[in-house]
Amino acid sequence: MPRQQELMDKAEDVVDLILRNSKFFLPHVARFCLISTFLEDGIRMWSQWNEQQDYMNSTWGCGWLLAAFFVVFNLVGQLGGCIMILSRQKVSAACGILFGIIFIQTVAYSILWDLKFLLRNLALAGGVLLLLAESKAEGRSLFAGLPSLGENNPKQYMQLSGRILLVLMFLTLLRFDLNLFQIIENLVGTGLILLVAVGYKTKLSALALVVWLTALNFYFNAWWNIPDYRPMRDFLKYDFFQTLSVVGGLLLVVAYGPGGVSMDEHKKNW
């Protein structure tokens, strides 16, 4: 046990060193990764305008006008929201728009009935929720020094909810093959997502998940190796950027910590 604790302490020291050296650009990288799936999908709405419109019309029988409105809303909402977030202008409103996009796409593409895609959309919503929590914190920092009546509580519970939703992505990666490597991978992955969810050794656990998820993403979703004419290219591209957005959410956890509702925070009072 002392040996394990020593290794854990050294690993946390390495994470602290990484954070000190990257504190000025890591939040920007996290935001860019987080909005990447919305950016890619907004561009796809433009480049595949007719296909998206025809899909909505044929699937829902909503008519040309409503189908066109769906495409326009996704195009403008996603690209506009991304610009607002990257420029840090009205981030709360931008997060609200992106929440709306996630909800509408979940219904429009019948994701409610596909557990894998539903869990991934919920994980994506968790990343946006973490971003919203940080934007609230930045807004309050303008009034530093004024009396507080517990306004941090909403942020803390938003961070908790964001963390729990974010790790749902990893439930879609668990495979129940009866081989030793897969069993070990499942156990380690499950342990890490539980640590992030409860907020224990959070930055270390989240960084480990970032490395693991990034490696899996580049290995399994290498869409650039698929010819343009194959439908699998679009599927892998969508999956790649959605996973990259979850990585962005995890990087927000690494950069800012788990928040007040976490074991790491409560340890300070022990």
Salt bridges, closest charged atoms under 4 A:
GLU6 OE1 - ARG3 NH1 3.77
GLU6 OE2 - LYS10 NZ 3.51
GLU12 OE1 - LYS201 NZ 3.17
GLU40 OE2 - ARG44 NE 3.24
ASP41 OD1 - ARG44 NH2 2.85
GLU138 OE2 - ARG31 NH2 3.41
GLU138 OE2 - ARG88 NH1 2.93
ASP228 OD1 - ARG233 NE 3.10
ASP239 OD1 - ARG120 NH1 2.27
ASP264 OD1 - LYS267 NZ 3.72
GLU265 OE1 - LYS268 NZ 3.33
